[in-house]
C-alpha cells in the first residue's frame, strides 16, 4: 500500500517511459528480421520482459534485458520448439501477437499467463487464425499451438483491435497469399508502420489493411518514443492543477493514439507540438500542455474510443471536475482488460464522492464534484492504480492505493516522475 502524494501544480519537462506497445513489437519484429536489431530506450516493465522471455525460450538472443540496459539488441535465429511453456505473465499483447508468429512456424508451443490474463478473451485471435488453417487448442489461456502452413484470408473483425489486427498481419508474413483485416473503426497502426519500414508490402485502403507474404524483413536501429498512454496521467493532472505546464519529450504522436489530446481540446485545453520527426514509421514530437482556464464536459464515443481506450480510466477522473455532463460510451472493451475497468474506476470514484452512472459500455459523469481521499485497491490494474493517484491530487485527505505494484508493469518510474515535476501542496 502507498499513500498517494499531493502537489499544488506540475511544472517542467518530462520524458515518460517509452511506449510499451512499440517495445513489444520491436522485440517481436527484431526476432524475425534478417540481421541484428538495436532497440534504444525500451520499456522494460514486466509485460515487455514477458515478451523477451518468450523469445529467449524460442532460441532468440535478446541482449541487455537482464541488466535493464538503455539499449538492447535482438539477434534473430531460426525459432525452435520451446522446452517450457511460454509464460506471457499479464500481457495480452504478448499472448495475442506471439500467437500469430507461432501459428505460422512448424513448432509446437503452449502459451500461458497469470490468473488475470487467463480470463481474458482469446477467441478473437484464435477464430481467425483457425480460418487461416492454424491448429490451436483453447479459447482462453493456456493456448496450445501446433504451428504450420497457413493460408491468407480476408477477415472482417467484429472489434477495432490492434492486437487482433497485428496477430493476423504477423501470421500473414508466412502465409500463402495476401492477408487482409477490415475493422469497424481504425485501431492503433503501429504494426503496419513498423512492418512497412522494415520492407514489408503493406497496403491500407480505408479501414482495411493488407499484407503480402514476406520472410526477409530489414533489420533496424530504433529509438522507442515515449508512451502517450503513460503521459496521459500527467496530462490530466496538468488540466486539474492550476498553474501547471509540462513539456513532454520524445512523445509518440501517432494519430491512432492521440485521442487523449482530442479530449483535452474538448475540455478547453491547448497544446503545442514542436520538432516533429519520424522513428521507424512512428511520428514523434515534443508536446507542451498548460492548465486550461476552464474545463468543459466531453464526449467519448465511436471512432474516438480505439484512439484512447487505455486512457479512459484517467479521463474519467478528469470528467469529475468538468462543468457539466461528460459521457463515455462504446467502450465495452474496458470490461475485459486487466480488470473490469468500467466497474472498478466507476465504483472507486463514486466512493470518493463523484456523481456518475455506470453503463454497460461506459460512464456518465456529472461535474464538478469534490473528491475525498479513500483507501482504494488497484485490483492489479496499472492504469486503474495511476488513475486513482491522479484523483488523489485533487482529493481532500489521504488517498491510499493498495496493490500499487501493478503500476510497474507499464510505468516503473511513475511516482518519481510525478515528484520530479510536482510542486508540493
N, C-alpha and C positions, 0 to 999 in steps of 0.2 A: 504494500500500500504506500502511496505517496501523497503528500499534501501539495496540491497544485499551487504554484507561485502566483503572486499578484503583481501587475505592473500598471502604471498610470498611462504609459504610452510606449510605443515601439519606434525607435529611430536608428537608422544606419544602413549598412549594406549586409546582405545575407546571401550565402551560397548554400541553399538547402541540399540535401543528399541527391545524388544522381538518380535518374529515372529508373525505377525498378523494372518496368515493362521492357525498356530498352536494354537493360543489363541482361535480363533473361534471354532476350532474342539474340543479343550479341554473343552470349555464351553458346547458344544452340547453333546459330549460323556459323560461328567460328569453328565449331566442331565438324562441319561438313564443307568447309572451304577448301581451296586447293593448296593452301600453304598456311604457315603460322600467322595468326592474327593477334593484334595487340588491342587491349581494351583499357583505356585510361579513365580514371575516376569512376570505377564501377561501384554500384551499390552492393555492399557485401553484408546485407542483412540476412536473416535466417532463410527467407524464401529463395534468394538468389544462390545462397550456399547449397540449398537443396538441389537446385539445377546443376551446379558444378559437381556435386557428389554423385548425382545420377550419371553424368557424363563420364566421370572418372571410373565408375563401375562398368562402363561400356568400352573402356580402353582409351578414352581421350585424355590427354595430359593437359591439365589446367594449372599453370604455374602462378604462385603468388596468393592463392586463395587462403591457404592455411595460416599465413602470416599477415593477412589482410593488407596486402600491398596496394598502393595507389595506382599501380599499373600491373595488370595481369596478362598472361599470354595463354592462348589456346592453340595447341598443336594437334591438328586433325589426324585421325587414324581410322583405319577400317574398323567399324564397330564390331564388337564381339558379344556373344551371349553373356549376360552378367551372371556371376556366381551367387548373387544375393538378390533379394527383392530391391527394386528401385524405390527408395523412400523419398516421396515428394513433400514430406512434412505437412505444412499448412498451405502449400502453394498450389492453387488451382491452375495458374499459368504453367507451372512445371508439368503437371499431370496432363493437361489438355494439349499443349504444344508437343510435348515429348511423345504423346501417343501418335501424332501424325508422322513424326520421324521414324518411330519404331515400327509402325504398321507396314511401312514400305521396305523394310530390311529383313533379310532371311534369318532372323534370330528370334528366339522366344524370350519373353520377359514378363515380369509381374510388377505393376505399379501400385504402390501402397501409399497411404497418407495417415495423418493423425485422425483423432476422432471427429474433428470438425470437417476436415476435407472428405472423410469417408461418408459424410452425409450429403455432400454437395452433388448436384445432378451432373452425370457424365453421359447420359443418353444423347445429349445434344451434339456430342462429338462421335460417340460410338455408332449411332444410327447412320450418319453419312459415311463414316469410314467403312461400315459394313456394306453400304451400297457400292463402294469402290472395290469391294472384294476382300476386305480385311477380316481376319479371324480373331474376334475379340470376345472374351467371356466377361460378363459383369456390366451392369448399368450404373453402378457406383463403385468406388474403390473397395477392394482391390480389383484392378483390371488385368486380366491375363491376355497378352497379345502374342499371337504366333504370326510373325511378320512374313511378308512375301509379296508376290506380284499384285499390283493394284491397277485399276483402270480409271482413267479420268472421267469425271462426271460433271454435270451442271447441277448445283444444289441450291435450292431456294430455302434459305434459312428462315425459320419462323421468328427468330430473335436477332436483333442487331448485337452481335457479339464478336469482338476482335479475337477472342480465344477460339471460337468455332471457326471463324474465317482463317485464322493463322494456321490452325491444325490442318485444315484441308489443303491450304496452299503448300504447306511443308510436305504433306503426303503426296501432293501433285508433282513435286520435283522429280519423283522416281516412278510416276505412273505412266501408263501408255496413253498418249493423247492428252489434250488440254483438260485442265480442271478449272471450273469457274464457280464462284459463290455469289449469289444475289442476297441482299439484305433488305429488310423493311425500312431501315434508316442507316446512315453511314456510321459505322463504328470506327474505332482507332485504326489508323492505317500504317502503323509502324512497320509491320512485316513487309507490306508491299513496297514501301520506300526503301527499306534496307536490302531486300532481295533485288530490287531494280538497280540499286547502287553497286551490288555485287555481280551484276551482269545477267541476272535472270530476265526473261522476257515476261514482263507483267503489263497487262493492259487493263485500264479502268474505263468502263462505259457506264456512267451514271452510278447506280448502286450495285453494279456487277463488276467483279474483278476476276481476271482470268490469268492463269499462269501456264506456261508451256513446260514440258519436262526439261530439266537442266541439272546435270550432275557435276558440272565444273564451275563452281562459284568462285569469284575472285576473293582473295584474302583482303583484309582491311586493317587500318590503324584508326581506331575510333575513340574519340573523347565523348564520353556519355554526358549529355546535358543534364542540368538539374531538373528535378521532377516537379511539374506544376501541381500535381496532386498533393505533394508534400508542402509546396509553397502556399497552397490554398488555406492552410490553417493560420499562417501569419498574415495572409491577405485579409481574411475575415477579421482577425484581431486588429489590423490597421483600420478597418472600417468601424470597429466598435470602440476603439480607444482614441479619444480626441487628441489632436496634435501629433498623430503618428505619420511617419513617412519611411518607407523601406524601398531600397533598390535591390531587386532580386537578380543575382548574377548568373550568367550562363543558362538561362531558363529555356526549357523546351517550349516553343510556341507553335507546335504542330496544330493546325486548325481543328483537327478532330479531338483535341484535348483542351481547348481553351474556352470551353463553356463557362467555366467559373468567371472568366473575365467578362463574358456577356452578362452574367448575373450582376456582377459589380457595376456594370454600366446601367443595368436596370434600376439598381437602388440609388444611383446618382453619383457613383464613383468615377474617377478619371485616372487614367494611367498613361505613361509614356513608354514607348519602345525605342531602343537605340541599339546600334551595332548589330543589325540583323545579318545572320550568316547561316551556313549550311554545314551539317556534320553527318555524313553517311546518309544523305537524303532527308535529314531532320532539320527543320528551321530552329534557330537558336537566337536569343536576344537578351539584352538587359531590360528589365521592366521595373519602372518606378511607380509606386502607388501611394497616394495620400488619403487621409481621412476625409470622407465626403462631408459636406456641410449639413446634409440631412439624409435620412435613409427611407427611401420609398419602398413599398412592398414589391415583390417579384413573383413571376410565374415560371415554373419549370415544367415542361411537357413536351411530348412529341420528339422531334428530331434533336432537340437540345439535350435530352436525357443521356444518350450514349456519350456525349461530349463532356459530361461531368458526373457520371454515375458514382465515382468514388468520392466526390466532393460533397454529395448531398448531406451526409451527417453534419458537417460543419456549416453548411449553408442553412440547415435547419436552425442552428444556433443563431446565425445572422438574422433569420426571419423573426426571432423573438423580440428583436429591437427595431424592426422596421415599422413605420407608421401606417398600419392598415393590415389587410389580409394577404398573406403570401400563400401560394398554392404549389404543391409539388405532386405531380401525378405521372402516370405512365412509367413508374419506377418500381414495378413489382419485382424486378431483378434483385433489388436490395434485400428481399426476403430470403435469398439463397446465397448470400455472401458468407463470410466467416461466422456471422451470426445473422439473425433476422434484424437488419439494421433499421427498418421502419419501426418495428416494435421497440427495440432497445433504445434508440435515440428518442422516440416519442415518449415512452414511459419515463425515461430519465429526465427529460426536460420538463415534463409535467410535474414530476416530484420537486423540481427546482422552482416551480411556480409558473411555468409557461402555460398559455391558453392555446390548446391545439386539439385537433381531431385526427384520429388515425383512420386512414383509408386503406383499402386492400392494396393499392398501388402507390401510396404516398401519404402526404400530410397536408392539413390546412392549419396554418399558424396565425394567430392574432397577435399584433404587437402595437406599441412596445409594452413589455411587461418586465417588472423587476424580478430578478432571479436570486435565489438563496442557495448558499453552498450546502451540499449534502455529501454523504458517502455513497459513491456510485461504482458499480462493477463494470469494467470494460467488456466483460463477457468474453475475454480472449480476443477481442477485435481491435486491431491497432487504430483504425480510423475512428471508431467509437471512443476509445480512450483519449485520443488527441482532441476530438470534438468537445468532450467534456472539460478538457484542460482549457480550451478557449472559452467555454461558458464560464469557467471559474474566474476568468479575468474580469468579468463584469458582475459577478455574483457577490452578494454580501456574505460575510462569514467565510469559513473554511470549506473548501471542496476537497474531499479525499477520494482518490481513484484507486480501486483495487485491481489487481492483475494488470498493473501498468507495464509489466514486462512485455506484453503483446506489442507495444509500440516499437520495440526493437526490430520487428520483422521488416518494417519499411523505413523507419526514421530513428536510427540508433542515437543520433545527436539532438533529438527534439528538445529536451529540457535545456541543454547547454546553448543551443541556438537561440531559444527564447531569451535566456539570460544575457546573451551577447548583445542583443538589441533592446532589451527591456529597461525602462527607467522605473525603479522601484516605486510602488504606490506609497 
